[in-house]
Amino acid sequence: MIKDKPCIVQRDRTILLEVEHSGFEEAREQLSRYADLVKSPPSFHTYRITPLSLWNAVASGWNAEQICGSLQSLSRFDVPSSLLEEILRLVSRYGQLTLLKHPEREESLILRCEDEELMHEIKLQPSLSKAGLTFLTNTVVEVPSERRGMLKQELTRLGYPVMDYAGYQDGQFLRIHWQGEAYEALEKETKHGQSNRTSFRLRDYQQEAAEAFRDSGGKGGSGVLVLPCGAGKTVIGMAAMRELQCETLILTSNTTSVRQWMSELQEKTSLQSSDIGEYTGQRKEVRPVTVATYQILTHRHNKEDELRHMKLFNERSWGLIIYDEVHLLPAPVFRATADIQATRRLGLTATLVREDGREHDVFSLIGPKRYEMPWKTLEEKGWIAAVDCAEVRVPMTDSLKEQCRYAGTREQYRLASENPAKLDVVKRLLERHSGAQTLIIGQYLNQLESISSELDIPLISGQMPQHQRNELYAAFRRGDQRILVVSKVANFAVDLPDASVAIEISGSFGSRQEEAQRLGRILRPKAGDNNAHFYALVSQDSREEVFALRRQLFLIEQGYQYRTVTEPSIGNKGSQAFEDGAEPGKEAAGTT
């Protein structure tokens, strides 16, 4: 045993990381590359190694020797030999199955595996009976081209990841360059050797991410790029478009995001407004670059209707499909994506976490993780704001506790989430940050309406027409409106760069992705000290506390630490709970 090591590695693929150990941060950084955080109690954080976490690690540059070496360097006891063997076995599966073009027939592909025993295992799988496989030899299988996505999806689910080298269609050519790029060629011809316009430049990590996608499958193939909110994932998508020079379909989370993409494309690239189409509930424009929402693709009047907007996938000869906020991809879009595997696919996200457990489908149908930039790394470089995170525990009255005692499980959570005492906490936080651009974010419309009315602050929700939302967002950006109350419509892809305080009054149960996205609303770099503040208001001794622990998992994995503040009394105007250096009830960082 080596006592100065921070981890205990167990044979069931779980790893315990000691929170108070001096090597905690370094260990957390390494573990996050090939394991998933599943628990974060005060003393030890628990990570779990899964086949998918290993395959994503390999796809982004790690190998089995590095992973095993990392575990051995972090573990205070000898790493169980059975675990090291299992890691080698699981990692070795990545790359054993390859999908190739058929040398003679376009309607068929070839699945190849040099391991006859592995191919025999695949042959015995009953779930592949509908894949139309024809076993030509013990190592070669013919596959119908239209089953390309379905085959990869099912093999990944069974534990056999496929390397797809079957190639991609180029799509219709579309000339795209950075705004001002054409002028650089004229620099040497100007009197001073310098033109008046310069092209847009990627940051170093954005360039690395774009190159990681470009190098996948040769000149860009398929894969997911994982970067924090505010890191500029949109411009990385544009860099992929510039590299491929092709017509592109962009799918994103909401109409606000659609219009932000359109604005960015016109501002930073040579594309004209006539080249870019909006495909939403308000407009149905199909142009060389079309930006659509996931919602419109899955819209239908009733369950019996067909998904008629799915035809957008085949409306033009797309050379690239960009899935923005890929962790939100709905099931019907997965099914459509399985049918278009010959089109290059790029996923952009701040987190690969999905609350429905369909990470395997993202891996098999969009592609593996090609690049990941840790949130704290960008914070250290000043590209995103440093955020102070606090969980504020708000007491419940005796009558509210009594209501919870006799309520059902879901109702208990809602009652705690809508705790009226949170209003006083919100007021004190607004007083403390009186000059800051602030977002009050919540889940329940009644609660949001109440706070909006009590504090006389505009509320943005899904019921508000899009043009009114845009007007309020614009007023917030200008500084004319300093505070907004927002529902979950602001969880994703709303660009409010000056927001520096977020107060979360309720959320969607234990959603890790929602917590990450809400913190992401305040990550844009700030003038001055580049600091921001995130407050999660949680009813004390309630079911909301249990879900809060799960909500925070992803951010804790990224290195954020929640300080815990317990409100000493309801409505105590003299409370010092939020004053710097005076935090009653403060507990261990990173715990709840």
Protein Blocks (a to p, Z undefined) as FASTA:
>chain_A
ZZkbcbdcdfkopacddfklmklmmmmmmmmmmpccfbdcfklccddddfklmmmmmmno
pafklmmmmmmmmpmbdcdfklmmmmmmmmmmnopaccdddfkbmkbccdddfblklmmm
mmmpmklmmnopacfblmbccddfklmmmmmmmmmmnopacddfebpaebjadddddehk
lmmmmmmmpmnopafbdcddddfklmmmmmmmmmggpjiiadcddddehklpmmmmmmmm
mmnopadddddfbfklmmmmmmmmmmmmmbdfklpccddfkbccddfbdcddfklmmgcf
bfkbccfklmmmmmpccfbdcdehkllocfklmmmmmmmmmbccddddfbfcdfklpmmm
mmmmnopcfbdcdfklmmmnopaccdddddddddddfklmmmmmmmcfklmmmmmmmomk
lmmmmmmmmmmmmmbccddddfblklmmmmmmmnopacddfklcfklmmmmmmmmmnoma
mbdcddfklmgopacfkbcbdcdfbdehjafklmmmmmmmmmpccehjlpacddddddeh
ifklmmmmmmmmmmmmnopacdddddfbghiakbcklgghiaghiacehiZZ
